[in-house]
Amino acid sequence: MTVTEISAAPPAPPQVRRFRVSWQLLLLGLLALLVMLSIARVVTGANDITSGGTIGAAVGLAVPIGLAALGGLWSERAGVVNIGLEGMMILGTWCGAWGAIVFGNPWAGVVAGAIGGALGGLLHALLTVTFGVDHIISGVAINILGLGVTQYLSKLVFNGMKGGGETQSPRITPISGVSVPGIGGPLRDVENAHVFLVSDLAGLLRGVTQNVSLFTIVAILLVPLSFYVLWRTAFGLRLRSCGERPVAAESLGVNVYYYKYVAVVISGALAGLGGAFLSIVAAGIYREGQTGGRGFIGLAAMIFGNWRPGGLAGGALLFGYTDALQLRQGGISVHALLLVVAMLLAAFGVYQLVRQHRSRAALISGVFAVAVFAVFAMTDTVAEQFTSFTPHLTTLLVLSLASQRLRMPAADGLPYRRGQAK
């Protein structure tokens, strides 16, 4: 190439800087969100939106969703789509209750729930990895199978027990909770003073430090543990390579089938743990239909989190928080949340305009912000029918806003056969 041709060549396009979330930025974002919630509390008088009870309930409601999302993460990072998380959670709810009742120890139920979900994961791995069944079809089949199997087992086992029946188990001994001593009372006093931001921070701290189930602590610890194993160990690197470039991984000596099996079985075990949490901790009893679609919501939380442990934990907490609001103060709290949504949309529009230079996206966000604020200003409460739908609507809105920056594993859901060409 001559000098003239080089000078006439068009300039290379600028490299797109990837948006990375640092700890400092995360803490700043959480503080900004707390400020918005505090403003909404002061304006509306809905003190429950940052109360310790709401925060504690939100964490508890987020645990089964987060465990299901974590299970989806393990499976899809190895290249296997796991639509069957719901069915594996159903198996976990029944096996968890059965283990706790038969062995007389709730922790035995936790182990049994994980085993029940792992069996569902093993079946999913057998169908998709060994026999090459379409991942979606296999997952749907496991969802149907999980529901049918637990219905049959309930009639067979629980129907003859005292307090049990065809659709429910006897009561289960609960797992004890723990509290940080000496701070519960002072935090409650500060929270009840309703001071701007200070009381909201006190409510947040009280919700995460008082009467927290030991199972909840274990579930929270599984998030950083999964991150460490998948992103900081050779085992995790090999597993993730099976979801990105399985043929290249095979050429380097990685047993792709083995890692896919391990990932999907662990995925089922985590979903089973989420089901066991519902029957042992959340309700203290097994009931038919207990999961309520949380396996699918966990899958949505995993997608919202961009197939990363921290992101899916945030998605699970978001759903748990909106669910807790509609369960506690109903229409009043959800109405206050409309003001927070309007502020978030306005902030998102400013970010799109100033940092991303996307005037169209900024305009759309601004229009929606004005519309939500108008609904908030013209109403005093929200209809009960809408409040029950709030968690699901929140999930849909967050997924639609985050969809532009999602990147699934390159080989996720693609069929793989040993020795195939690239």
C-alpha positions as CSV (number, residue, x, y, z in Angstrom):
1,M,0.0,0.0,0.0
2,T,1.4,3.4,-1.0
3,V,1.7,6.5,1.2
4,T,-1.1,8.1,-0.8
5,E,-3.5,5.2,-0.2
6,I,-2.7,5.1,3.5
7,S,-3.4,8.8,3.8
8,A,-6.7,8.5,1.8
9,A,-7.9,5.5,3.9
10,P,-10.8,6.4,6.2
11,P,-10.0,6.7,9.9
12,A,-10.6,3.7,12.1
13,P,-13.8,3.9,14.0
14,P,-13.4,4.8,17.6
15,Q,-13.4,2.0,20.1
16,V,-16.5,1.7,22.1
17,R,-15.7,1.9,25.8
18,R,-17.4,-0.8,27.8
19,F,-19.4,0.3,30.8
20,R,-17.9,-1.2,33.9
21,V,-19.4,-1.0,37.4
22,S,-16.8,-0.4,40.1
23,W,-17.5,-0.7,43.8
24,Q,-17.4,3.1,44.1
25,L,-20.0,3.6,41.3
26,L,-22.2,0.8,42.8
27,L,-22.1,2.4,46.3
28,L,-22.9,5.8,44.7
29,G,-25.8,4.4,42.8
30,L,-27.2,2.7,46.0
31,L,-26.9,6.0,47.8
32,A,-28.7,7.8,45.0
33,L,-31.5,5.2,45.1
34,L,-31.8,5.6,48.9
35,V,-32.1,9.3,48.5
36,M,-34.9,8.9,45.9
37,L,-36.7,6.5,48.2
38,S,-36.3,9.0,51.1
39,I,-37.7,11.8,49.0
40,A,-40.7,9.6,48.1
41,R,-41.3,8.7,51.7
42,V,-41.2,12.3,52.9
43,V,-43.5,13.5,50.0
44,T,-46.1,10.7,50.3
45,G,-45.9,9.7,53.9
46,A,-45.5,6.0,52.9
47,N,-43.0,5.2,55.7
48,D,-43.1,1.5,54.9
49,I,-41.1,1.9,51.7
50,T,-37.8,2.0,53.7
51,S,-38.9,0.3,56.9
52,G,-36.9,-2.5,58.4
53,G,-39.8,-4.8,58.0
54,T,-40.0,-4.2,54.3
55,I,-36.3,-4.6,53.7
56,G,-36.2,-7.8,55.7
57,A,-39.2,-9.1,53.7
58,A,-37.6,-8.1,50.5
59,V,-34.4,-10.0,51.3
60,G,-36.5,-13.1,52.1
61,L,-38.6,-12.9,49.0
62,A,-35.4,-12.4,46.9
63,V,-33.6,-15.5,48.1
64,P,-35.6,-18.2,46.1
65,I,-35.5,-16.0,43.0
66,G,-31.8,-15.4,43.4
67,L,-31.0,-19.1,43.9
68,A,-33.0,-20.0,40.7
69,A,-31.1,-17.2,38.8
70,L,-27.8,-18.5,40.1
71,G,-28.8,-21.9,38.9
72,G,-29.5,-20.5,35.5
73,L,-26.2,-18.8,35.5
74,W,-24.2,-22.0,36.1
75,S,-26.1,-23.9,33.3
76,E,-26.0,-21.2,30.7
77,R,-22.4,-20.3,31.3
78,A,-21.7,-23.9,30.2
79,G,-23.9,-23.4,27.1
80,V,-27.1,-25.2,28.3
81,V,-30.3,-23.1,28.4
82,N,-32.3,-24.1,31.5
83,I,-36.0,-23.3,31.1
84,G,-36.6,-26.2,33.6
85,L,-35.7,-24.1,36.6
86,E,-39.3,-23.9,37.6
87,G,-39.7,-27.7,37.6
88,M,-36.5,-28.1,39.6
89,M,-37.7,-25.6,42.1
90,I,-41.0,-27.6,42.4
91,L,-39.0,-30.7,43.1
92,G,-37.0,-28.8,45.7
93,T,-40.1,-27.6,47.6
94,W,-41.5,-31.1,47.9
95,C,-38.1,-32.8,48.7
96,G,-37.2,-30.1,51.1
97,A,-40.4,-30.6,53.1
98,W,-40.2,-34.4,52.9
99,G,-36.6,-34.4,54.2
100,A,-37.3,-32.0,57.0
101,I,-40.3,-34.0,58.2
102,V,-38.8,-37.5,57.8
103,F,-35.5,-36.7,59.4
104,G,-36.9,-34.2,61.9
105,N,-34.3,-31.5,61.0
106,P,-34.9,-28.6,58.6
107,W,-31.3,-28.7,57.5
108,A,-31.9,-32.3,56.3
109,G,-34.7,-30.8,54.2
110,V,-32.3,-28.3,52.7
111,V,-30.0,-31.1,51.6
112,A,-33.0,-33.1,50.3
113,G,-34.2,-30.1,48.4
114,A,-30.9,-29.6,46.7
115,I,-30.8,-33.3,45.8
116,G,-34.3,-33.2,44.3
117,G,-33.4,-30.2,42.2
118,A,-30.1,-31.9,41.2
119,L,-32.0,-34.9,39.9
120,G,-34.0,-32.6,37.7
121,G,-30.8,-31.1,36.5
122,L,-29.3,-34.5,35.8
123,L,-32.3,-35.4,33.7
124,H,-32.0,-32.1,31.8
125,A,-28.3,-32.8,31.2
126,L,-29.0,-36.3,30.0
127,L,-31.6,-35.1,27.5
128,T,-29.7,-32.1,26.1
129,V,-26.0,-33.0,26.4
130,T,-26.1,-36.8,25.7
131,F,-29.2,-37.2,23.5
132,G,-29.2,-33.7,21.9
133,V,-32.8,-32.8,22.7
134,D,-33.7,-29.2,22.1
135,H,-33.0,-27.3,25.4
136,I,-36.3,-25.5,25.4
137,I,-38.3,-28.7,24.8
138,S,-36.4,-30.5,27.5
139,G,-36.9,-27.6,30.0
140,V,-40.6,-27.4,29.4
141,A,-40.9,-31.2,29.8
142,I,-39.1,-31.0,33.2
143,N,-41.5,-28.3,34.3
144,I,-44.4,-30.5,33.5
145,L,-42.8,-33.5,35.0
146,G,-41.9,-31.8,38.2
147,L,-45.5,-30.7,38.8
148,G,-46.8,-34.1,38.0
149,V,-44.3,-36.0,40.2
150,T,-44.8,-33.8,43.2
151,Q,-48.6,-34.1,42.9
152,Y,-48.3,-37.9,42.9
153,L,-45.8,-38.0,45.7
154,S,-48.0,-35.7,47.9
155,K,-51.0,-38.0,47.6
156,L,-48.7,-41.0,48.3
157,V,-46.8,-39.6,51.3
158,F,-48.4,-36.6,52.8
159,N,-52.0,-37.6,52.6
160,G,-51.7,-40.1,55.5
161,M,-49.8,-37.7,57.8
162,K,-51.3,-35.7,60.6
163,G,-51.8,-32.1,59.2
164,G,-51.0,-33.2,55.7
165,G,-53.1,-33.8,52.6
166,E,-53.1,-34.3,48.9
167,T,-51.8,-30.8,48.2
168,Q,-49.8,-30.0,51.3
169,S,-47.4,-31.4,54.0
170,P,-47.6,-31.2,57.8
171,R,-45.9,-28.2,59.4
172,I,-42.1,-28.0,59.2
173,T,-39.7,-27.1,62.1
174,P,-38.4,-23.6,61.0
175,I,-34.7,-22.7,60.7
176,S,-33.7,-20.2,63.4
177,G,-32.8,-16.6,62.6
178,V,-29.9,-14.6,63.9
179,S,-29.6,-10.9,64.8
180,V,-26.7,-8.5,65.4
181,P,-27.0,-7.9,69.1
182,G,-27.4,-4.5,70.7
183,I,-28.4,-2.5,67.6
184,G,-32.0,-3.5,66.9
185,G,-33.6,-1.1,69.4
186,P,-31.5,2.0,68.6
187,L,-32.0,1.4,64.9
188,R,-35.8,1.1,65.4
189,D,-35.8,4.4,67.4
190,V,-33.9,6.3,64.6
191,E,-36.2,4.7,62.0
192,N,-39.3,5.8,63.8
193,A,-38.0,9.4,64.0
194,H,-38.6,9.7,60.2
195,V,-35.6,11.9,59.6
196,F,-34.7,12.4,56.0
197,L,-32.2,9.8,54.8
198,V,-31.0,9.0,58.3
199,S,-34.1,7.1,59.2
200,D,-34.1,5.3,55.8
201,L,-30.6,4.2,56.3
202,A,-31.5,2.9,59.8
203,G,-34.4,1.0,58.3
204,L,-32.1,-0.6,55.7
205,L,-29.6,-1.6,58.4
206,R,-32.3,-3.0,60.7
207,G,-33.8,-5.1,57.9
208,V,-30.5,-6.8,57.0
209,T,-29.2,-7.3,60.6
210,Q,-32.2,-8.4,62.6
211,N,-33.8,-11.9,62.5
212,V,-32.1,-13.1,59.4
213,S,-32.5,-16.8,58.7
214,L,-29.4,-18.8,58.6
215,F,-30.6,-20.2,55.3
216,T,-30.7,-16.7,53.9
217,I,-27.1,-16.1,54.9
218,V,-26.0,-19.3,53.2
219,A,-27.9,-18.3,50.0
220,I,-26.2,-14.9,50.0
221,L,-22.8,-16.4,50.4
222,L,-23.4,-18.6,47.4
223,V,-23.3,-15.5,45.2
224,P,-19.6,-14.5,45.8
225,L,-18.7,-18.2,46.0
226,S,-20.1,-18.7,42.5
227,F,-18.3,-15.7,41.2
228,Y,-15.0,-16.9,42.7
229,V,-15.4,-20.5,41.2
230,L,-16.5,-19.4,37.8
231,W,-14.2,-16.4,37.3
232,R,-11.2,-17.0,39.5
233,T,-10.4,-20.7,39.1
234,A,-9.2,-23.0,36.3
235,F,-12.3,-25.1,36.7
236,G,-14.5,-22.1,36.1
237,L,-12.5,-21.0,33.1
238,R,-13.0,-24.4,31.5
239,L,-16.7,-24.4,32.3
240,R,-17.2,-21.0,30.8
241,S,-15.2,-21.9,27.7
242,C,-17.8,-24.7,27.1
243,G,-20.5,-22.0,26.8
244,E,-18.4,-19.7,24.6
245,R,-16.3,-21.9,22.3
246,P,-16.8,-25.6,23.0
247,V,-14.9,-26.8,20.0
248,A,-11.9,-24.7,20.9
249,A,-12.1,-26.0,24.4
250,E,-12.2,-29.5,23.2
251,S,-9.1,-28.9,21.1
252,L,-7.3,-27.9,24.3
253,G,-8.2,-31.1,26.1
254,V,-11.3,-29.9,28.0
255,N,-14.0,-32.6,28.4
256,V,-16.9,-30.5,27.3
257,Y,-19.6,-33.2,28.2
258,Y,-18.3,-33.5,31.7
259,Y,-18.3,-29.8,32.4
260,K,-21.8,-29.4,30.9
261,Y,-23.1,-32.2,33.1
262,V,-21.5,-30.7,36.2
263,A,-22.9,-27.2,35.5
264,V,-26.5,-28.4,34.8
265,V,-26.5,-30.6,37.9
266,I,-25.3,-27.7,40.1
267,S,-27.9,-25.5,38.4
268,G,-30.6,-28.0,39.4
269,A,-29.3,-28.2,43.0
270,L,-29.3,-24.4,43.3
271,A,-32.9,-24.2,42.0
272,G,-33.8,-27.0,44.4
273,L,-32.4,-25.0,47.3
274,G,-34.6,-22.1,46.2
275,G,-37.6,-24.4,46.3
276,A,-36.6,-25.7,49.7
277,F,-36.4,-22.2,51.0
278,L,-40.0,-21.6,50.0
279,S,-41.3,-24.7,51.9
280,I,-39.0,-24.6,54.9
281,V,-38.3,-20.9,55.6
282,A,-40.9,-18.8,53.7
283,A,-44.0,-20.8,54.5
284,G,-43.0,-23.6,57.0
285,I,-45.1,-26.0,55.0
286,Y,-45.2,-27.5,51.5
287,R,-48.2,-26.5,49.3
288,E,-48.9,-27.3,45.7
289,G,-48.1,-24.4,43.4
290,Q,-45.8,-22.9,46.0
291,T,-43.2,-21.7,43.5
292,G,-45.6,-19.3,41.7
293,G,-43.4,-19.0,38.6
294,R,-40.3,-17.9,40.6
295,G,-38.2,-20.2,38.4
296,F,-39.1,-18.1,35.3
297,I,-38.6,-14.9,37.3
298,G,-35.2,-16.1,38.3
299,L,-34.4,-16.7,34.7
300,A,-35.4,-13.1,34.0
301,A,-33.3,-11.9,36.8
302,M,-30.3,-13.8,35.4
303,I,-30.8,-12.1,32.0
304,F,-31.2,-8.7,33.6
305,G,-27.9,-9.4,35.4
306,N,-26.2,-10.0,32.1
307,W,-25.2,-13.6,33.1
308,R,-23.2,-12.2,36.1
309,P,-23.6,-13.1,39.8
310,G,-23.8,-9.5,41.0
311,G,-26.2,-8.4,38.4
312,L,-28.6,-11.3,39.0
313,A,-28.5,-10.6,42.7
314,G,-29.6,-7.0,42.0
315,G,-32.4,-8.3,39.8
316,A,-33.6,-10.7,42.5
317,L,-33.6,-7.9,45.1
318,L,-35.5,-5.6,42.8
319,F,-38.3,-8.2,42.4
320,G,-38.2,-9.1,46.1
321,Y,-38.6,-5.4,47.1
322,T,-41.5,-4.7,44.8
323,D,-43.2,-8.0,46.0
324,A,-42.6,-6.9,49.6
325,L,-44.2,-3.5,49.0
326,Q,-47.4,-4.9,47.6
327,L,-47.7,-7.4,50.4
328,R,-47.3,-4.8,53.2
329,Q,-48.9,-1.5,52.5
330,G,-50.3,-2.3,49.1
331,G,-51.6,0.6,47.1
332,I,-50.0,3.3,49.3
333,S,-46.5,2.0,49.0
334,V,-46.8,1.2,45.3
335,H,-48.2,4.7,44.7
336,A,-45.1,6.1,46.4
337,L,-43.0,3.9,44.2
338,L,-44.4,5.7,41.1
339,L,-42.5,8.8,42.2
340,V,-39.3,6.8,42.5
341,V,-39.8,5.4,39.0
342,A,-40.4,8.9,37.6
343,M,-37.1,10.1,39.1
344,L,-35.2,7.0,37.9
345,L,-36.6,7.5,34.3
346,A,-35.6,11.2,34.4
347,A,-32.1,10.3,35.6
348,F,-31.8,7.6,33.0
349,G,-32.8,10.2,30.3
350,V,-30.2,12.7,31.5
351,Y,-27.5,9.9,31.4
352,Q,-28.5,9.0,27.9
353,L,-28.3,12.6,26.7
354,V,-25.1,13.7,28.6
355,R,-22.9,10.6,28.6
356,Q,-24.2,8.5,25.7
357,H,-25.3,11.3,23.4
358,R,-28.6,9.5,22.5
359,S,-31.1,12.2,22.2
360,R,-33.9,9.8,21.1
361,A,-33.5,7.5,24.0
362,A,-33.3,10.5,26.3
363,L,-36.5,11.9,24.9
364,I,-38.4,8.6,25.3
365,S,-37.2,8.3,28.9
366,G,-38.3,11.9,29.6
367,V,-41.8,11.3,28.1
368,F,-42.3,8.2,30.2
369,A,-41.0,10.1,33.3
370,V,-43.5,12.8,32.8
371,A,-46.3,10.3,32.2
372,V,-45.5,8.3,35.4
373,F,-45.3,11.5,37.4
374,A,-48.6,12.7,36.0
375,V,-50.2,9.4,37.1
376,F,-48.6,9.9,40.6
377,A,-49.8,13.5,40.9
378,M,-53.4,12.7,39.8
379,T,-53.9,9.7,42.1
380,D,-53.7,9.0,45.9
381,T,-53.4,5.3,45.8
382,V,-53.1,2.4,43.3
383,A,-55.8,-0.2,42.7
384,E,-55.4,-3.5,44.4
385,Q,-55.5,-5.4,41.1
386,F,-52.4,-3.4,39.9
387,T,-50.4,-3.8,43.1
388,S,-50.4,-7.6,42.8
389,F,-49.0,-7.3,39.3
390,T,-46.3,-4.8,40.3
391,P,-43.4,-7.3,40.7
392,H,-44.0,-8.8,37.3
393,L,-44.4,-5.3,35.6
394,T,-41.2,-4.2,37.3
395,T,-39.4,-7.2,35.9
396,L,-40.7,-6.5,32.4
397,L,-39.7,-2.8,32.5
398,V,-36.2,-3.5,33.8
399,L,-35.6,-6.2,31.2
400,S,-36.7,-3.8,28.4
401,L,-34.4,-1.0,29.6
402,A,-31.4,-3.3,30.1
403,S,-31.8,-5.3,26.9
404,Q,-29.5,-3.2,24.9
405,R,-26.4,-4.1,26.9
406,L,-27.0,-7.8,27.3
407,R,-24.5,-10.4,26.0
408,M,-25.3,-14.1,26.5
409,P,-22.6,-16.8,26.2
410,A,-21.8,-17.3,22.5
411,A,-22.7,-21.0,22.4
412,D,-25.6,-20.8,24.8
413,G,-28.3,-23.2,23.6
414,L,-26.4,-24.4,20.5
415,P,-26.1,-28.2,20.0
416,Y,-22.6,-29.7,20.5
417,R,-21.2,-33.0,19.4
418,R,-17.7,-34.2,20.2
419,G,-15.4,-33.9,17.3
420,Q,-17.5,-31.5,15.3
421,A,-15.9,-29.0,13.0
422,K,-15.8,-25.3,14.0
